[in-house]
Amino acid sequence: MKRAFKDVWLYDWLRARYGGLDAIFPGIDTIAEEFGVSRSTVERTIRRLVAAKCMEVRPRYRDDGSQTTNLYVTKFDEPTD
């Protein structure tokens, strides 16, 4: 897959897979398995989406302070006429 295609596909997949919600929190391994790529591919793609300001990643923590999955906030602005 070409890089731009992976970026768009992962972004669309995340929004579609998780009901189009703006805030989603699957683990990297879950994304990689369902996306059919390696963990490092998912991590690189997420970094590119964050750099392009299409996604924000927020760490999430359990009550005991240990980190759990990240919260991924997809950014989408409806096109204007």
Buried (B, 14 or more C-beta within 10 A) or exposed (E): EEEEEBBBBBBEEBBEBBEEEEEBBBEBEEBBEEBEBEEEBBEBBBEBBBEEEBBBEEEEEEEEEEEEBBEBBBEEEEEEE
